[in-house]
């Protein structure tokens, strides 16, 4: 069963990097929360252990054009990041994200809840990381 995020969330981009010899398991992306875009990055959570990945969020300035997000995503893809399908189905679920990792949407939503409760997580200069 796929989880949904409420309508105030939209995962715009999700890229994943995994290199078995060195074991990094990282994600990078952009999410829109209540009309504000945030860049996020960090280790993917291991939902089967008590050690969950840490994600950082940075509020993006409204002047940041979508082409800048696309350009940064292309840079990440050239470094070996894989694009994950984050399209939303008509029923509000994210089937591609659930195929990527079961429980991903629920875990991500819990982290988003913290941003809503405490404001911008790491609002700095508004540039993509």
Number of C-alpha atoms within 10 A of each C-alpha: 8 17 18 17 18 11 9 10 17 18 21 17 20 20 21 22 20 16 11 8 6 7 9 14 16 19 22 24 24 23 20 17 19 11 11 14 22 26 23 21 21 17 18 21 21 14 14 7 8 8 9 13 16 12 17 16 24 21 24 21 16 11 7 13 10 10 9 12 18 12 11 15 22 15 12 18 15 10 10 14 20 17 18 16 18 19 16 17 11 7 8 14 19 21 20 16 21 18 13 13 14 16 16 19 20 15 15 15 16 11 15 18 12 12 15 12 8 8 12 16 17 15 15 12 10 17 15 19 12
